[in-house]
Amino acid sequence: MDQFTPVSALGGGLLIGFSAALLLLANGRVAGISGILDGALRPEGPEARWRLAFLVGLLTAAPLMALAGYALPTVSMPATLPLVIFGGFLVGFGTRLGSGCTSGHGVCGIARGSGRSILATAVFMASAALTVFTVRHVLGG
């Protein structure tokens, strides 16, 4: 995280919050990625179009920024591909089990004052802290 600055973090957070608020105000929908993906995979009527547009925007934003001349951060993944795929399945299972993902609960649910989202986000954060502590201090990673 050599490129982290509080200004860029604040700017990114403001853009995410503005986008989530705009989607809620314009379409009455929550910007939870798991729900958007689920709806795009089971298209029904006009809902599928905005969901697909949202997902295309997520996937094309970084390549478009690179084409515009912005330097993208280098990504390194020390895990093997099977481990990454297994982790993806675990995330998907947890998303279904928790009735939403971190973006839906953490960004949109808390902003709406949803008790379920506040609790879910607290569990996400506690789990992340416990995982980092375990990997760094117990397993010595």
Secondary structure by P-SEA (a helix, b strand, c coil): cccccaaaaaaaaaaaaaaaaaaaaaccccccaaaaaaaaaacccaaaaaaaaaaaaaacaaaaaaaacccccbbbbcccaaaaaaaaaaaaaaaaaaccccccccccccccccaaaaaaaaaaaaaaaaaaaaacccccc
